[in-house]
Amino acid sequence: MNIVTKELYVAAYGQSAQFRLIKYAILIPSFAGIYWWRGGEFLAWALGAAAILALVVHFFYRYKTNAWTKEWGFFRPLEAIIDR
């Protein structure tokens, strides 16, 4: 499995459907509230900060799991997931 395929797999299937549902059920109303409270410009800053935070967490997990090959925290190695 090459690097690009591995990263795309993690991005698409690294979280359970239940986790993604809960995540978006929290994020969408939060960002809608920010837009209603402070307007579009502040929302753009909030979305940018959220994107940066997501990248930091992604690369931190990638570092701790040695490029998705060893177990750490809630993460299981890709080979264990793909072979199922």
Secondary structure as UniProt FT lines:
FT   HELIX           3..13
FT   HELIX           17..38
FT   HELIX           40..64
FT   TURN            65..69
FT   TURN            73..74
FT   HELIX           78..82
//
